[in-house]
Amino acid sequence: MSNFRTLIWYFYKPIFLWNIAFSITCVTLIAIYGTKVNSFVFFFKLMGYASTTLLQSYTAKNVYMFYRNAGRSIVRMYTCTYLIDFAIYVSMLSLYLLIKP
């Protein structure tokens, strides 16, 4: 399992800032417009995942072989990465909702 965590970290590291930027933008949109933009924010977050996937597949196609040779599926790597990112987003949103006036 620790090997898988290391592989996830190496897979997530190049797209971490991109995903965090989308998360911060989503929390900011909710802070400005309130909860009435939840569906738009969810769509924006999905668009962020799609752009991240395209960015990663365009810039690092040769890197996929590393993960395949390690016995990991690229779909599973993306799924775990996006679950981690969504957990970070929910944590950021919860923290905002707890401290907002």
C-alpha positions, 0 to 999 in steps of 0.5 A: 500500500505504501508503494501505491501512496508514493505512486499517487503522490508522483502522479498528483504532484504535477497537477496539484496546483492546477487542482488547488486553483480550481478548488480555491476558485470554487470556494471563492464563487460560493463565498461571493454568490452564496449557495445558489451557485452550487450547480455551477460550481459543481460543473466548474469543478468537473470542467477542472477535472477534465482540463486537468486530465487533458493537461496531464495526457497532453504533457506527460503521455510517456509517463503513463508507461511508468505507472502501467509498468508498476501495475497500476491502471491510469484510470485508477490513478486518476480516480484516486487523485480526483477523490483526494482533490475532492476531499481537499475541496470539501475540507476547504469549503467546510472550513470556509463555512465554519469561519464565515461571519 
